[in-house]
Amino acid sequence: MDIGRVRITPAVRTTIADPNYKPKPNVAISELNGVNITTKTQGDVLVYDANTDTYISSPISIGAVSIQTLKGGKF
């Protein structure tokens, strides 16, 4: 018993172009939303602070780091 046919076609792709869009290739970390680096020192890393919902500059401490897997690159 034939109950019908279904024809699936690919979705139409749309490109939106804004003539006023000007990419900014060199963006400072301080210009990013959600990043607070008021103080920084050599060797600091960006760490997520749940209390302020931002990334902050902080020295890395061995006790606070847990690396499960490293993939790729040359070590």
CHARMM internal coordinates of N, CA and C (Angstrom, degrees):
IC EDIT
DIST 1 N 1 CA 1.4425
DIST 1 CA 1 C 1.5255
ANGL 1 N 1 CA 1 C 108.53
DIST 1 C 2 N 1.2904
ANGL 1 CA 1 C 2 N 117.68
DIHE 1 N 1 CA 1 C 2 N 128.89
DIST 2 N 2 CA 1.4563
ANGL 1 C 2 N 2 CA 123.78
DIHE 1 CA 1 C 2 N 2 CA -179.81
DIST 2 CA 2 C 1.5242
ANGL 2 N 2 CA 2 C 108.04
DIHE 1 C 2 N 2 CA 2 C -99.16
DIST 2 C 3 N 1.3599
ANGL 2 CA 2 C 3 N 116.69
DIHE 2 N 2 CA 2 C 3 N 122.56
DIST 3 N 3 CA 1.4698
ANGL 2 C 3 N 3 CA 119.20
DIHE 2 CA 2 C 3 N 3 CA -178.87
DIST 3 CA 3 C 1.5252
ANGL 3 N 3 CA 3 C 112.64
DIHE 2 C 3 N 3 CA 3 C -104.04
DIST 3 C 4 N 1.3075
ANGL 3 CA 3 C 4 N 118.11
DIHE 3 N 3 CA 3 C 4 N 3.84
DIST 4 N 4 CA 1.4558
ANGL 3 C 4 N 4 CA 120.25
DIHE 3 CA 3 C 4 N 4 CA 177.05
DIST 4 CA 4 C 1.5137
ANGL 4 N 4 CA 4 C 111.92
DIHE 3 C 4 N 4 CA 4 C 134.43
DIST 4 C 5 N 1.2975
ANGL 4 CA 4 C 5 N 114.38
DIHE 4 N 4 CA 4 C 5 N -179.89
DIST 5 N 5 CA 1.4519
ANGL 4 C 5 N 5 CA 120.85
DIHE 4 CA 4 C 5 N 5 CA -179.55
DIST 5 CA 5 C 1.5257
ANGL 5 N 5 CA 5 C 109.54
DIHE 4 C 5 N 5 CA 5 C -130.04
DIST 5 C 6 N 1.3100
ANGL 5 CA 5 C 6 N 113.94
DIHE 5 N 5 CA 5 C 6 N 151.03
DIST 6 N 6 CA 1.4632
ANGL 5 C 6 N 6 CA 120.02
DIHE 5 CA 5 C 6 N 6 CA 177.00
DIST 6 CA 6 C 1.5191
ANGL 6 N 6 CA 6 C 107.62
DIHE 5 C 6 N 6 CA 6 C -122.95
DIST 6 C 7 N 1.3080
ANGL 6 CA 6 C 7 N 115.76
DIHE 6 N 6 CA 6 C 7 N 132.37
DIST 7 N 7 CA 1.4602
ANGL 6 C 7 N 7 CA 119.89
DIHE 6 CA 6 C 7 N 7 CA 177.01
DIST 7 CA 7 C 1.5261
ANGL 7 N 7 CA 7 C 107.84
DIHE 6 C 7 N 7 CA 7 C -114.48
DIST 7 C 8 N 1.3175
ANGL 7 CA 7 C 8 N 115.69
DIHE 7 N 7 CA 7 C 8 N 120.83
DIST 8 N 8 CA 1.4606
ANGL 7 C 8 N 8 CA 121.40
DIHE 7 CA 7 C 8 N 8 CA -179.84
DIST 8 CA 8 C 1.5210
ANGL 8 N 8 CA 8 C 107.85
DIHE 7 C 8 N 8 CA 8 C -106.84
DIST 8 C 9 N 1.3177
ANGL 8 CA 8 C 9 N 115.32
DIHE 8 N 8 CA 8 C 9 N 123.81
DIST 9 N 9 CA 1.4625
ANGL 8 C 9 N 9 CA 120.08
DIHE 8 CA 8 C 9 N 9 CA 178.44
DIST 9 CA 9 C 1.5256
ANGL 9 N 9 CA 9 C 108.71
DIHE 8 C 9 N 9 CA 9 C -115.66
DIST 9 C 10 N 1.3331
ANGL 9 CA 9 C 10 N 116.85
DIHE 9 N 9 CA 9 C 10 N 152.61
DIST 10 N 10 CA 1.4652
ANGL 9 C 10 N 10 CA 118.58
DIHE 9 CA 9 C 10 N 10 CA 179.86
DIST 10 CA 10 C 1.5255
ANGL 10 N 10 CA 10 C 110.96
DIHE 9 C 10 N 10 CA 10 C -64.81
DIST 10 C 11 N 1.3303
ANGL 10 CA 10 C 11 N 114.43
DIHE 10 N 10 CA 10 C 11 N 147.42
DIST 11 N 11 CA 1.4605
ANGL 10 C 11 N 11 CA 120.19
DIHE 10 CA 10 C 11 N 11 CA 179.08
DIST 11 CA 11 C 1.5326
ANGL 11 N 11 CA 11 C 109.55
DIHE 10 C 11 N 11 CA 11 C -65.59
DIST 11 C 12 N 1.2994
ANGL 11 CA 11 C 12 N 116.13
DIHE 11 N 11 CA 11 C 12 N 147.59
DIST 12 N 12 CA 1.4602
ANGL 11 C 12 N 12 CA 121.74
DIHE 11 CA 11 C 12 N 12 CA 178.47
DIST 12 CA 12 C 1.5222
ANGL 12 N 12 CA 12 C 108.43
DIHE 11 C 12 N 12 CA 12 C -77.85
DIST 12 C 13 N 1.3088
ANGL 12 CA 12 C 13 N 116.89
DIHE 12 N 12 CA 12 C 13 N 130.82
DIST 13 N 13 CA 1.4597
ANGL 12 C 13 N 13 CA 121.38
DIHE 12 CA 12 C 13 N 13 CA 179.27
DIST 13 CA 13 C 1.5192
ANGL 13 N 13 CA 13 C 109.29
DIHE 12 C 13 N 13 CA 13 C -88.74
DIST 13 C 14 N 1.3113
ANGL 13 CA 13 C 14 N 115.42
DIHE 13 N 13 CA 13 C 14 N 139.38
DIST 14 N 14 CA 1.4560
ANGL 13 C 14 N 14 CA 121.33
DIHE 13 CA 13 C 14 N 14 CA 179.49
DIST 14 CA 14 C 1.5183
ANGL 14 N 14 CA 14 C 109.28
DIHE 13 C 14 N 14 CA 14 C -123.93
DIST 14 C 15 N 1.2988
ANGL 14 CA 14 C 15 N 116.20
DIHE 14 N 14 CA 14 C 15 N 136.75
DIST 15 N 15 CA 1.4570
ANGL 14 C 15 N 15 CA 121.59
DIHE 14 CA 14 C 15 N 15 CA 175.62
DIST 15 CA 15 C 1.5167
ANGL 15 N 15 CA 15 C 108.28
DIHE 14 C 15 N 15 CA 15 C -115.41
DIST 15 C 16 N 1.3112
ANGL 15 CA 15 C 16 N 115.35
DIHE 15 N 15 CA 15 C 16 N 128.78
DIST 16 N 16 CA 1.4550
ANGL 15 C 16 N 16 CA 120.63
DIHE 15 CA 15 C 16 N 16 CA 177.60
DIST 16 CA 16 C 1.5213
ANGL 16 N 16 CA 16 C 107.34
DIHE 15 C 16 N 16 CA 16 C -106.56
DIST 16 C 17 N 1.2990
ANGL 16 CA 16 C 17 N 116.20
DIHE 16 N 16 CA 16 C 17 N 124.06
DIST 17 N 17 CA 1.4639
ANGL 16 C 17 N 17 CA 120.13
DIHE 16 CA 16 C 17 N 17 CA -179.12
DIST 17 CA 17 C 1.5199
ANGL 17 N 17 CA 17 C 109.05
DIHE 16 C 17 N 17 CA 17 C -122.44
DIST 17 C 18 N 1.3126
ANGL 17 CA 17 C 18 N 115.89
DIHE 17 N 17 CA 17 C 18 N 130.00
DIST 18 N 18 CA 1.4576
ANGL 17 C 18 N 18 CA 121.56
DIHE 17 CA 17 C 18 N 18 CA 177.23
DIST 18 CA 18 C 1.5224
ANGL 18 N 18 CA 18 C 107.42
DIHE 17 C 18 N 18 CA 18 C -106.73
DIST 18 C 19 N 1.3250
ANGL 18 CA 18 C 19 N 118.69
DIHE 18 N 18 CA 18 C 19 N 118.56
DIST 19 N 19 CA 1.4575
ANGL 18 C 19 N 19 CA 119.79
DIHE 18 CA 18 C 19 N 19 CA -178.79
DIST 19 CA 19 C 1.5316
ANGL 19 N 19 CA 19 C 113.08
DIHE 18 C 19 N 19 CA 19 C -64.34
DIST 19 C 20 N 1.3311
ANGL 19 CA 19 C 20 N 117.48
DIHE 19 N 19 CA 19 C 20 N -17.89
DIST 20 N 20 CA 1.4645
ANGL 19 C 20 N 20 CA 121.26
DIHE 19 CA 19 C 20 N 20 CA -179.52
DIST 20 CA 20 C 1.5238
ANGL 20 N 20 CA 20 C 112.60
DIHE 19 C 20 N 20 CA 20 C -91.82
DIST 20 C 21 N 1.3408
ANGL 20 CA 20 C 21 N 117.84
DIHE 20 N 20 CA 20 C 21 N -1.04
DIST 21 N 21 CA 1.4606
ANGL 20 C 21 N 21 CA 120.73
DIHE 20 CA 20 C 21 N 21 CA -178.63
DIST 21 CA 21 C 1.5131
ANGL 21 N 21 CA 21 C 110.03
DIHE 20 C 21 N 21 CA 21 C -71.22
DIST 21 C 22 N 1.3246
ANGL 21 CA 21 C 22 N 115.52
DIHE 21 N 21 CA 21 C 22 N 125.39
DIST 22 N 22 CA 1.4609
ANGL 21 C 22 N 22 CA 120.97
DIHE 21 CA 21 C 22 N 22 CA 177.76
DIST 22 CA 22 C 1.5184
ANGL 22 N 22 CA 22 C 107.95
DIHE 21 C 22 N 22 CA 22 C -130.11
DIST 22 C 23 N 1.3364
ANGL 22 CA 22 C 23 N 117.60
DIHE 22 N 22 CA 22 C 23 N 105.61
DIST 23 N 23 CA 1.4599
ANGL 22 C 23 N 23 CA 119.51
DIHE 22 CA 22 C 23 N 23 CA -179.81
DIST 23 CA 23 C 1.5274
ANGL 23 N 23 CA 23 C 110.98
DIHE 22 C 23 N 23 CA 23 C -63.69
DIST 23 C 24 N 1.3060
ANGL 23 CA 23 C 24 N 115.30
DIHE 23 N 23 CA 23 C 24 N 147.56
DIST 24 N 24 CA 1.4641
ANGL 23 C 24 N 24 CA 121.00
DIHE 23 CA 23 C 24 N 24 CA 178.47
DIST 24 CA 24 C 1.5174
ANGL 24 N 24 CA 24 C 106.97
DIHE 23 C 24 N 24 CA 24 C -113.54
DIST 24 C 25 N 1.3368
ANGL 24 CA 24 C 25 N 118.08
DIHE 24 N 24 CA 24 C 25 N 101.98
DIST 25 N 25 CA 1.4662
ANGL 24 C 25 N 25 CA 119.94
DIHE 24 CA 24 C 25 N 25 CA -172.74
DIST 25 CA 25 C 1.5296
ANGL 25 N 25 CA 25 C 114.55
DIHE 24 C 25 N 25 CA 25 C -71.31
DIST 25 C 26 N 1.3050
ANGL 25 CA 25 C 26 N 119.12
DIHE 25 N 25 CA 25 C 26 N -27.93
DIST 26 N 26 CA 1.4604
ANGL 25 C 26 N 26 CA 121.30
DIHE 25 CA 25 C 26 N 26 CA -177.39
DIST 26 CA 26 C 1.5241
ANGL 26 N 26 CA 26 C 109.64
DIHE 25 C 26 N 26 CA 26 C -113.04
DIST 26 C 27 N 1.3236
ANGL 26 CA 26 C 27 N 115.87
DIHE 26 N 26 CA 26 C 27 N 98.45
DIST 27 N 27 CA 1.4571
ANGL 26 C 27 N 27 CA 121.62
DIHE 26 CA 26 C 27 N 27 CA -178.23
DIST 27 CA 27 C 1.5194
ANGL 27 N 27 CA 27 C 108.31
DIHE 26 C 27 N 27 CA 27 C -111.42
DIST 27 C 28 N 1.3202
ANGL 27 CA 27 C 28 N 116.20
DIHE 27 N 27 CA 27 C 28 N 130.15
DIST 28 N 28 CA 1.4581
ANGL 27 C 28 N 28 CA 120.80
DIHE 27 CA 27 C 28 N 28 CA 177.46
DIST 28 CA 28 C 1.5262
ANGL 28 N 28 CA 28 C 109.38
DIHE 27 C 28 N 28 CA 28 C -78.39
DIST 28 C 29 N 1.3218
ANGL 28 CA 28 C 29 N 117.00
DIHE 28 N 28 CA 28 C 29 N 148.73
DIST 29 N 29 CA 1.4662
ANGL 28 C 29 N 29 CA 121.05
DIHE 28 CA 28 C 29 N 29 CA 178.55
DIST 29 CA 29 C 1.5282
ANGL 29 N 29 CA 29 C 110.40
DIHE 28 C 29 N 29 CA 29 C -57.79
DIST 29 C 30 N 1.3168
ANGL 29 CA 29 C 30 N 117.30
DIHE 29 N 29 CA 29 C 30 N -36.41
DIST 30 N 30 CA 1.4646
ANGL 29 C 30 N 30 CA 120.61
DIHE 29 CA 29 C 30 N 30 CA -179.01
DIST 30 CA 30 C 1.5228
ANGL 30 N 30 CA 30 C 112.58
DIHE 29 C 30 N 30 CA 30 C -65.14
DIST 30 C 31 N 1.3357
ANGL 30 CA 30 C 31 N 118.03
DIHE 30 N 30 CA 30 C 31 N -16.97
DIST 31 N 31 CA 1.4664
ANGL 30 C 31 N 31 CA 121.67
DIHE 30 CA 30 C 31 N 31 CA 178.85
DIST 31 CA 31 C 1.5286
ANGL 31 N 31 CA 31 C 112.80
DIHE 30 C 31 N 31 CA 31 C -85.15
DIST 31 C 32 N 1.3267
ANGL 31 CA 31 C 32 N 118.00
DIHE 31 N 31 CA 31 C 32 N -10.74
DIST 32 N 32 CA 1.4567
ANGL 31 C 32 N 32 CA 121.15
DIHE 31 CA 31 C 32 N 32 CA -177.99
DIST 32 CA 32 C 1.5203
ANGL 32 N 32 CA 32 C 111.03
DIHE 31 C 32 N 32 CA 32 C -79.02
DIST 32 C 33 N 1.3214
ANGL 32 CA 32 C 33 N 115.91
DIHE 32 N 32 CA 32 C 33 N 143.16
DIST 33 N 33 CA 1.4649
ANGL 32 C 33 N 33 CA 120.68
DIHE 32 CA 32 C 33 N 33 CA 175.48
DIST 33 CA 33 C 1.5199
ANGL 33 N 33 CA 33 C 109.65
DIHE 32 C 33 N 33 CA 33 C -70.63
DIST 33 C 34 N 1.3176
ANGL 33 CA 33 C 34 N 116.80
DIHE 33 N 33 CA 33 C 34 N 141.44
DIST 34 N 34 CA 1.4592
ANGL 33 C 34 N 34 CA 121.13
DIHE 33 CA 33 C 34 N 34 CA 176.03
DIST 34 CA 34 C 1.5137
ANGL 34 N 34 CA 34 C 114.15
DIHE 33 C 34 N 34 CA 34 C 80.10
DIST 34 C 35 N 1.3323
ANGL 34 CA 34 C 35 N 117.93
DIHE 34 N 34 CA 34 C 35 N 15.40
DIST 35 N 35 CA 1.4612
ANGL 34 C 35 N 35 CA 121.82
DIHE 34 CA 34 C 35 N 35 CA 178.61
DIST 35 CA 35 C 1.5177
ANGL 35 N 35 CA 35 C 108.19
DIHE 34 C 35 N 35 CA 35 C -124.14
DIST 35 C 36 N 1.3337
ANGL 35 CA 35 C 36 N 116.49
DIHE 35 N 35 CA 35 C 36 N 127.14
DIST 36 N 36 CA 1.4543
ANGL 35 C 36 N 36 CA 121.56
DIHE 35 CA 35 C 36 N 36 CA 179.78
DIST 36 CA 36 C 1.5206
ANGL 36 N 36 CA 36 C 108.67
DIHE 35 C 36 N 36 CA 36 C -125.21
DIST 36 C 37 N 1.3185
ANGL 36 CA 36 C 37 N 116.70
DIHE 36 N 36 CA 36 C 37 N 105.37
DIST 37 N 37 CA 1.4628
ANGL 36 C 37 N 37 CA 120.13
DIHE 36 CA 36 C 37 N 37 CA 179.67
DIST 37 CA 37 C 1.5292
ANGL 37 N 37 CA 37 C 109.16
DIHE 36 C 37 N 37 CA 37 C -123.52
DIST 37 C 38 N 1.3245
ANGL 37 CA 37 C 38 N 115.71
DIHE 37 N 37 CA 37 C 38 N 62.05
DIST 38 N 38 CA 1.4616
ANGL 37 C 38 N 38 CA 119.67
DIHE 37 CA 37 C 38 N 38 CA -179.83
DIST 38 CA 38 C 1.5197
ANGL 38 N 38 CA 38 C 111.32
DIHE 37 C 38 N 38 CA 38 C -67.22
DIST 38 C 39 N 1.3244
ANGL 38 CA 38 C 39 N 117.65
DIHE 38 N 38 CA 38 C 39 N -34.78
DIST 39 N 39 CA 1.4578
ANGL 38 C 39 N 39 CA 120.98
DIHE 38 CA 38 C 39 N 39 CA 175.47
DIST 39 CA 39 C 1.5154
ANGL 39 N 39 CA 39 C 108.47
DIHE 38 C 39 N 39 CA 39 C -125.33
DIST 39 C 40 N 1.3072
ANGL 39 CA 39 C 40 N 115.74
DIHE 39 N 39 CA 39 C 40 N 140.68
DIST 40 N 40 CA 1.4693
ANGL 39 C 40 N 40 CA 119.69
DIHE 39 CA 39 C 40 N 40 CA 178.48
DIST 40 CA 40 C 1.5134
ANGL 40 N 40 CA 40 C 108.69
DIHE 39 C 40 N 40 CA 40 C -149.44
DIST 40 C 41 N 1.3101
ANGL 40 CA 40 C 41 N 114.58
DIHE 40 N 40 CA 40 C 41 N 148.14
DIST 41 N 41 CA 1.4606
ANGL 40 C 41 N 41 CA 121.18
DIHE 40 CA 40 C 41 N 41 CA 176.05
DIST 41 CA 41 C 1.5196
ANGL 41 N 41 CA 41 C 108.84
DIHE 40 C 41 N 41 CA 41 C -135.80
DIST 41 C 42 N 1.2942
ANGL 41 CA 41 C 42 N 115.80
DIHE 41 N 41 CA 41 C 42 N 165.29
DIST 42 N 42 CA 1.4634
ANGL 41 C 42 N 42 CA 122.31
DIHE 41 CA 41 C 42 N 42 CA 179.48
DIST 42 CA 42 C 1.5314
ANGL 42 N 42 CA 42 C 110.13
DIHE 41 C 42 N 42 CA 42 C -54.52
DIST 42 C 43 N 1.3226
ANGL 42 CA 42 C 43 N 117.41
DIHE 42 N 42 CA 42 C 43 N 129.10
DIST 43 N 43 CA 1.4566
ANGL 42 C 43 N 43 CA 121.96
DIHE 42 CA 42 C 43 N 43 CA 176.56
DIST 43 CA 43 C 1.5137
ANGL 43 N 43 CA 43 C 114.96
DIHE 42 C 43 N 43 CA 43 C 90.95
DIST 43 C 44 N 1.3318
ANGL 43 CA 43 C 44 N 118.02
DIHE 43 N 43 CA 43 C 44 N -2.16
DIST 44 N 44 CA 1.4733
ANGL 43 C 44 N 44 CA 119.98
DIHE 43 CA 43 C 44 N 44 CA 178.57
DIST 44 CA 44 C 1.5236
ANGL 44 N 44 CA 44 C 110.69
DIHE 43 C 44 N 44 CA 44 C -66.06
DIST 44 C 45 N 1.3303
ANGL 44 CA 44 C 45 N 115.57
DIHE 44 N 44 CA 44 C 45 N 156.75
DIST 45 N 45 CA 1.4613
ANGL 44 C 45 N 45 CA 122.79
DIHE 44 CA 44 C 45 N 45 CA 175.96
DIST 45 CA 45 C 1.5223
ANGL 45 N 45 CA 45 C 108.14
DIHE 44 C 45 N 45 CA 45 C -126.77
DIST 45 C 46 N 1.3194
ANGL 45 CA 45 C 46 N 117.04
DIHE 45 N 45 CA 45 C 46 N 162.22
DIST 46 N 46 CA 1.4602
ANGL 45 C 46 N 46 CA 120.80
DIHE 45 CA 45 C 46 N 46 CA 175.06
DIST 46 CA 46 C 1.5238
ANGL 46 N 46 CA 46 C 108.43
DIHE 45 C 46 N 46 CA 46 C -85.93
DIST 46 C 47 N 1.3297
ANGL 46 CA 46 C 47 N 115.74
DIHE 46 N 46 CA 46 C 47 N 128.13
DIST 47 N 47 CA 1.4569
ANGL 46 C 47 N 47 CA 122.53
DIHE 46 CA 46 C 47 N 47 CA -178.32
DIST 47 CA 47 C 1.5181
ANGL 47 N 47 CA 47 C 108.11
DIHE 46 C 47 N 47 CA 47 C -126.82
DIST 47 C 48 N 1.3304
ANGL 47 CA 47 C 48 N 116.96
DIHE 47 N 47 CA 47 C 48 N 136.70
DIST 48 N 48 CA 1.4628
ANGL 47 C 48 N 48 CA 120.37
DIHE 47 CA 47 C 48 N 48 CA 178.69
DIST 48 CA 48 C 1.5222
ANGL 48 N 48 CA 48 C 109.88
DIHE 47 C 48 N 48 CA 48 C -76.71
DIST 48 C 49 N 1.3355
ANGL 48 CA 48 C 49 N 117.01
DIHE 48 N 48 CA 48 C 49 N 129.87
DIST 49 N 49 CA 1.4585
ANGL 48 C 49 N 49 CA 123.82
DIHE 48 CA 48 C 49 N 49 CA 177.86
DIST 49 CA 49 C 1.5294
ANGL 49 N 49 CA 49 C 108.14
DIHE 48 C 49 N 49 CA 49 C -110.07
DIST 49 C 50 N 1.3276
ANGL 49 CA 49 C 50 N 116.98
DIHE 49 N 49 CA 49 C 50 N 106.31
DIST 50 N 50 CA 1.4625
ANGL 49 C 50 N 50 CA 121.44
DIHE 49 CA 49 C 50 N 50 CA -177.09
DIST 50 CA 50 C 1.5236
ANGL 50 N 50 CA 50 C 112.00
DIHE 49 C 50 N 50 CA 50 C -65.68
DIST 50 C 51 N 1.3328
ANGL 50 CA 50 C 51 N 118.34
DIHE 50 N 50 CA 50 C 51 N -27.84
DIST 51 N 51 CA 1.4713
ANGL 50 C 51 N 51 CA 120.48
DIHE 50 CA 50 C 51 N 51 CA -179.94
DIST 51 CA 51 C 1.5252
ANGL 51 N 51 CA 51 C 112.23
DIHE 50 C 51 N 51 CA 51 C -64.94
DIST 51 C 52 N 1.3208
ANGL 51 CA 51 C 52 N 116.78
DIHE 51 N 51 CA 51 C 52 N -36.91
DIST 52 N 52 CA 1.4665
ANGL 51 C 52 N 52 CA 120.65
DIHE 51 CA 51 C 52 N 52 CA -179.27
DIST 52 CA 52 C 1.5287
ANGL 52 N 52 CA 52 C 112.59
DIHE 51 C 52 N 52 CA 52 C -106.28
DIST 52 C 53 N 1.3318
ANGL 52 CA 52 C 53 N 117.65
DIHE 52 N 52 CA 52 C 53 N -4.67
DIST 53 N 53 CA 1.4661
ANGL 52 C 53 N 53 CA 123.95
DIHE 52 CA 52 C 53 N 53 CA -178.92
DIST 53 CA 53 C 1.5306
ANGL 53 N 53 CA 53 C 111.00
DIHE 52 C 53 N 53 CA 53 C 56.89
DIST 53 C 54 N 1.3365
ANGL 53 CA 53 C 54 N 115.89
DIHE 53 N 53 CA 53 C 54 N 39.69
DIST 54 N 54 CA 1.4618
ANGL 53 C 54 N 54 CA 121.45
DIHE 53 CA 53 C 54 N 54 CA 178.23
DIST 54 CA 54 C 1.5204
ANGL 54 N 54 CA 54 C 109.62
DIHE 53 C 54 N 54 CA 54 C -138.79
DIST 54 C 55 N 1.3085
ANGL 54 CA 54 C 55 N 115.47
DIHE 54 N 54 CA 54 C 55 N 167.10
DIST 55 N 55 CA 1.4567
ANGL 54 C 55 N 55 CA 121.60
DIHE 54 CA 54 C 55 N 55 CA 171.50
DIST 55 CA 55 C 1.5165
ANGL 55 N 55 CA 55 C 107.65
DIHE 54 C 55 N 55 CA 55 C -94.90
DIST 55 C 56 N 1.3137
ANGL 55 CA 55 C 56 N 116.91
DIHE 55 N 55 CA 55 C 56 N 135.11
DIST 56 N 56 CA 1.4549
ANGL 55 C 56 N 56 CA 121.77
DIHE 55 CA 55 C 56 N 56 CA -178.61
DIST 56 CA 56 C 1.5220
ANGL 56 N 56 CA 56 C 109.77
DIHE 55 C 56 N 56 CA 56 C -123.98
DIST 56 C 57 N 1.3183
ANGL 56 CA 56 C 57 N 115.51
DIHE 56 N 56 CA 56 C 57 N 158.37
DIST 57 N 57 CA 1.4517
ANGL 56 C 57 N 57 CA 121.54
DIHE 56 CA 56 C 57 N 57 CA 176.30
DIST 57 CA 57 C 1.5207
ANGL 57 N 57 CA 57 C 108.22
DIHE 56 C 57 N 57 CA 57 C -83.52
DIST 57 C 58 N 1.3219
ANGL 57 CA 57 C 58 N 116.09
DIHE 57 N 57 CA 57 C 58 N 129.57
DIST 58 N 58 CA 1.4572
ANGL 57 C 58 N 58 CA 119.73
DIHE 57 CA 57 C 58 N 58 CA -176.38
DIST 58 CA 58 C 1.5237
ANGL 58 N 58 CA 58 C 109.64
DIHE 57 C 58 N 58 CA 58 C -149.61
DIST 58 C 59 N 1.3416
ANGL 58 CA 58 C 59 N 116.93
DIHE 58 N 58 CA 58 C 59 N 146.28
DIST 59 N 59 CA 1.4650
ANGL 58 C 59 N 59 CA 118.00
DIHE 58 CA 58 C 59 N 59 CA 174.25
DIST 59 CA 59 C 1.5284
ANGL 59 N 59 CA 59 C 109.31
DIHE 58 C 59 N 59 CA 59 C -68.51
DIST 59 C 60 N 1.3084
ANGL 59 CA 59 C 60 N 116.39
DIHE 59 N 59 CA 59 C 60 N 146.44
DIST 60 N 60 CA 1.4625
ANGL 59 C 60 N 60 CA 119.83
DIHE 59 CA 59 C 60 N 60 CA 179.64
DIST 60 CA 60 C 1.5232
ANGL 60 N 60 CA 60 C 108.90
DIHE 59 C 60 N 60 CA 60 C -82.72
DIST 60 C 61 N 1.3156
ANGL 60 CA 60 C 61 N 115.61
DIHE 60 N 60 CA 60 C 61 N 137.69
DIST 61 N 61 CA 1.4626
ANGL 60 C 61 N 61 CA 119.72
DIHE 60 CA 60 C 61 N 61 CA 176.55
DIST 61 CA 61 C 1.5196
ANGL 61 N 61 CA 61 C 108.36
DIHE 60 C 61 N 61 CA 61 C -123.11
DIST 61 C 62 N 1.3032
ANGL 61 CA 61 C 62 N 115.99
DIHE 61 N 61 CA 61 C 62 N 136.45
DIST 62 N 62 CA 1.4632
ANGL 61 C 62 N 62 CA 121.51
DIHE 61 CA 61 C 62 N 62 CA -175.55
DIST 62 CA 62 C 1.5231
ANGL 62 N 62 CA 62 C 111.50
DIHE 61 C 62 N 62 CA 62 C -58.81
DIST 62 C 63 N 1.3244
ANGL 62 CA 62 C 63 N 118.78
DIHE 62 N 62 CA 62 C 63 N -38.08
DIST 63 N 63 CA 1.4628
ANGL 62 C 63 N 63 CA 121.51
DIHE 62 CA 62 C 63 N 63 CA -179.37
DIST 63 CA 63 C 1.5125
ANGL 63 N 63 CA 63 C 113.63
DIHE 62 C 63 N 63 CA 63 C -66.97
DIST 63 C 64 N 1.3283
ANGL 63 CA 63 C 64 N 117.25
DIHE 63 N 63 CA 63 C 64 N -22.20
DIST 64 N 64 CA 1.4610
ANGL 63 C 64 N 64 CA 120.88
DIHE 63 CA 63 C 64 N 64 CA -177.27
DIST 64 CA 64 C 1.5176
ANGL 64 N 64 CA 64 C 113.01
DIHE 63 C 64 N 64 CA 64 C -93.17
DIST 64 C 65 N 1.3300
ANGL 64 CA 64 C 65 N 117.64
DIHE 64 N 64 CA 64 C 65 N -1.96
DIST 65 N 65 CA 1.4600
ANGL 64 C 65 N 65 CA 121.13
DIHE 64 CA 64 C 65 N 65 CA -174.90
DIST 65 CA 65 C 1.5201
ANGL 65 N 65 CA 65 C 110.41
DIHE 64 C 65 N 65 CA 65 C -106.42
DIST 65 C 66 N 1.3270
ANGL 65 CA 65 C 66 N 115.13
DIHE 65 N 65 CA 65 C 66 N 132.68
DIST 66 N 66 CA 1.4558
ANGL 65 C 66 N 66 CA 121.15
DIHE 65 CA 65 C 66 N 66 CA 175.30
DIST 66 CA 66 C 1.5195
ANGL 66 N 66 CA 66 C 107.70
DIHE 65 C 66 N 66 CA 66 C -134.31
DIST 66 C 67 N 1.3267
ANGL 66 CA 66 C 67 N 117.26
DIHE 66 N 66 CA 66 C 67 N 102.79
DIST 67 N 67 CA 1.4578
ANGL 66 C 67 N 67 CA 121.83
DIHE 66 CA 66 C 67 N 67 CA -179.93
DIST 67 CA 67 C 1.5154
ANGL 67 N 67 CA 67 C 107.89
DIHE 66 C 67 N 67 CA 67 C -100.17
DIST 67 C 68 N 1.3169
ANGL 67 CA 67 C 68 N 115.92
DIHE 67 N 67 CA 67 C 68 N 120.20
DIST 68 N 68 CA 1.4590
ANGL 67 C 68 N 68 CA 121.19
DIHE 67 CA 67 C 68 N 68 CA -178.14
DIST 68 CA 68 C 1.5240
ANGL 68 N 68 CA 68 C 111.76
DIHE 67 C 68 N 68 CA 68 C -88.14
DIST 68 C 69 N 1.3508
ANGL 68 CA 68 C 69 N 116.79
DIHE 68 N 68 CA 68 C 69 N -47.45
DIST 69 N 69 CA 1.4581
ANGL 68 C 69 N 69 CA 120.70
DIHE 68 CA 68 C 69 N 69 CA -174.76
DIST 69 CA 69 C 1.5233
ANGL 69 N 69 CA 69 C 109.56
DIHE 68 C 69 N 69 CA 69 C -145.85
DIST 69 C 70 N 1.3078
ANGL 69 CA 69 C 70 N 116.75
DIHE 69 N 69 CA 69 C 70 N 136.03
DIST 70 N 70 CA 1.4546
ANGL 69 C 70 N 70 CA 122.06
DIHE 69 CA 69 C 70 N 70 CA 171.09
DIST 70 CA 70 C 1.5081
ANGL 70 N 70 CA 70 C 107.55
DIHE 69 C 70 N 70 CA 70 C -111.90
DIST 70 C 71 N 1.3319
ANGL 70 CA 70 C 71 N 116.18
DIHE 70 N 70 CA 70 C 71 N 128.30
DIST 71 N 71 CA 1.4591
ANGL 70 C 71 N 71 CA 120.64
DIHE 70 CA 70 C 71 N 71 CA -179.69
DIST 71 CA 71 C 1.5174
ANGL 71 N 71 CA 71 C 109.35
DIHE 70 C 71 N 71 CA 71 C -124.65
DIST 71 C 72 N 1.3141
ANGL 71 CA 71 C 72 N 116.22
DIHE 71 N 71 CA 71 C 72 N 136.99
DIST 72 N 72 CA 1.4420
ANGL 71 C 72 N 72 CA 121.89
DIHE 71 CA 71 C 72 N 72 CA 172.94
DIST 72 CA 72 C 1.5070
ANGL 72 N 72 CA 72 C 114.00
DIHE 71 C 72 N 72 CA 72 C 77.68
DIST 72 C 73 N 1.3064
ANGL 72 CA 72 C 73 N 115.72
DIHE 72 N 72 CA 72 C 73 N 174.49
DIST 73 N 73 CA 1.4497
ANGL 72 C 73 N 73 CA 121.68
DIHE 72 CA 72 C 73 N 73 CA 176.88
DIST 73 CA 73 C 1.5185
ANGL 73 N 73 CA 73 C 112.66
DIHE 72 C 73 N 73 CA 73 C 78.96
DIST 73 C 74 N 1.3002
ANGL 73 CA 73 C 74 N 115.02
DIHE 73 N 73 CA 73 C 74 N -179.48
DIST 74 N 74 CA 1.4588
ANGL 73 C 74 N 74 CA 122.15
DIHE 73 CA 73 C 74 N 74 CA 177.51
DIST 74 CA 74 C 1.5094
ANGL 74 N 74 CA 74 C 108.16
DIHE 73 C 74 N 74 CA 74 C -118.33
DIST 74 C 75 N 1.3011
ANGL 74 CA 74 C 75 N 116.67
DIHE 74 N 74 CA 74 C 75 N 126.06
DIST 75 N 75 CA 1.4552
ANGL 74 C 75 N 75 CA 121.06
DIHE 74 CA 74 C 75 N 75 CA -176.05
DIST 75 CA 75 C 1.5156
ANGL 75 N 75 CA 75 C 110.61
DIHE 74 C 75 N 75 CA 75 C -115.67
END
COOR INIT
IC SEED 1 N 1 CA 1 C
IC BUILD
